[in-house]
Amino acid sequence: MPKWSKITLKVLGVLIGLVLVLYIAAALYVNANKKSLLASVTAQLNKSLNGSIYIETMDPTFLKGFPGVSLTLKNVVLKDSLWKNHKHTLLEAKDLEVAVNTLALFTGTIEIKKIGINNASVYLYTDSLGYSNASVFKKKDKSKPKPTDEDAAAEFGKFTLNNVNFVMDNQKGHKLFEFVVDDLKGDVYYSWSGWEAEIKLKTIAKSLAFNTRRGSFIKDKLLEGPFNITYNEESGVLIVAPNTLNIGSDPFIIEAKFDTSKENTDFKIDIEAKDIQWRNASALLAPNISSKLNMFNLDKPIHVNCTIAGNMGPGGEPAINVKALVANNVLTTPGGVVKDCNFTGIFTNNFINGKGLTDENSAIKLFNFKGSYEEMPFSIDTASINNLDKPIATGVFKSQFDIAKLNNVIGDNMLKFGKGTANVKLAYKADIVNFQLTKPFVTGLVDIKNADVSYVPRRVNFKNTAISLNFTDHDLFIKNIRLQSGKSIVFMDGSIRNFLNLYYTAPEKILLNWQIKSPELHLAEFLGFLGTRKPKAKKRTPKSNFSDNLNEVFEKSQVNMNIQVDKVYYNKFLATNANADLLLSENSIAIRNVSVKHAGGGLKLNGSVTQKGSVNKFVLNTNISNVDIKNFFYSFDNFGMKSLTSKNLRGYLFSKVNMTGQISDRGNLMPNSLYGSIVFDLKKGALLNFEPVKSVGKFAFPFRDLDNITFTNLNGKFDVRGQNITINPMQINSSLLNMDIAGIYSLNKGTNIALDVPLRNPKKDEEITDKQERKERRMKGIVLHLLATDGEDGKIKIKLNKNRDKTK
């Protein structure tokens, strides 16, 4: 071995031996002077205190603090000067380890290098007036000269905590922080400006309540990770550098700043989670927030930044600002599931500066919100929810989709959509109840084109439909509607005043005004409106969905229609230039100011139809003017008569009809349901090939024209009572004969019509111009008294009226 190596080893051995000797000497010194050293340690610690520290015993711990000397303090109690008033002990530790400088011990100086607190509780208490037991620690008075080494407060380079329950109870600020520290290790480095600490932490957060009335953040979560902390004595600012801290199973990047120069300590904490599940993030928040957020969910992790800023004094909640990035996610809400969801979300509880950090001044904003609901893509540039105490949602909703997708939303009990497209742009404002939009008020447009729609309750189908809905602040305007049902084509424009308000509060007061035009309308294609709605709309409840509410509006609202139709078809009936005013309510149709041209003349009509089950009761008041009676009877299937049909009639009819009756939901007249009166005047009339007259006339009037019986003027009044038509006494003056007639014509059985027929040929009186003389000669000569009754074959038979002869 080289000589220099031997010398080095000898020197090193001497040094090690010297250290061992010194360490053993220090240990023996500590053991021999426990009482005096305990007094020194206590005195050294009390230099930094406004209160007292009590240490029951002190024992050296050999080798543990090598090369220093480690002291174990048993049952250490730290109290502030006002402990007797509030009874909250700042520190109670069963074991407190203190490592001291070995060389300093020989000079009688206690220089603390490390403190370890084990099996202890720390209770930082602030009463309702703002006094804190943390005032036990003296603050440096910057106006005084720097203390000498003997007077300087204790400084230590390392500290540890094991099994320490830490509580900060601020009664004035309604704050409660409680942590169960499993393990904490720290290294402190002092400088002229302050100190810097490196800390490794493992603790459970029992409470992190910035407002005890709201509940705790990160409750019962495990926190584990490092901290780098810097403290500046002159400014009183403590800074926590960004580091990754695990909260529960999720990593967070956390940085913070605490300004202790202020009376109540201002703080700001920045938290970032780059990849966290929605429910995991929600579980970290106070119950008043998490209970609401748990009504929602996102399938994939999200990126979240959060800033919490406030102070430790009174004043309620801290300022909270949250930013979340959501991309290609699935959002589950109380109202449904939104797929392909993308947005940037911001939350703040300080929406308007100066209004306070409250729910009322809180807001949520979602920027560039895009997604797909029930396969319908949509976007909202900026969706806002303001005032979380009474939430109000606003935004502009845009969407383009195949209208058949609406069947997934509104069900199939009201409207069923086939092909077609919808283009929607609506600005909305709505209250939020239980995190669902309630009573939204909207403005904007909904355009529907080339759509096939079935209105299920009325069993009516429309093809190639177009609708434009224009929502204003209060009213709804419906424009450019094109409906096609079978051969019928309808163009409509409508409006509803005060629509949205009545929609939610009084749907029965909604009045929809329509202007309707059609080149061709086939009434048989709309017979579904005669029957009751099937199924009936459900009664509205607070839990009713959109479809149920809309269905109720359709059922209870009233519709006022002004109709102009070029051609109206119903079975054999054809009318032109039709105009009408209709008022549709829940169970009735009011018919007003109806005018049509038919069979060369005109019809005017007023009335109503009342729905009851499968039967519809109608009331009609009709004026008929100059109508071709042949076409008129043909159009209405001869009004149920079998003997007298359109083939037997000619002439022009003028009439007033007041009638009630019943019609089925298929549009068929119910048997024996007609009641009312018919006043008529037939001009230029003729009875053609009427078999009942011919069967008698061929014997009584063999030389007269029985196939073409003309009437100069025929008028009278019929009273209709179900199957019986009462013919009030009337005179018939024809080319065949004159006749007085009265009685009952039955559509079934019971016909009994008395006829007084003079055999005198009316042609003999054609030259008489004096009306009085013609009237007197009308019944001259032989008069037959006949009776028209039911025959055995169901046809009308005419026979002599023997009873009439006896009375004569």
Summary of the structure (lengths in Angstrom):
residues: 808
radius of gyration: 51.1
end to end distance: 174.6
largest distance: 180.4
contacts: 2501
relative contact order: 0.03
helix: 18%
strand: 55%
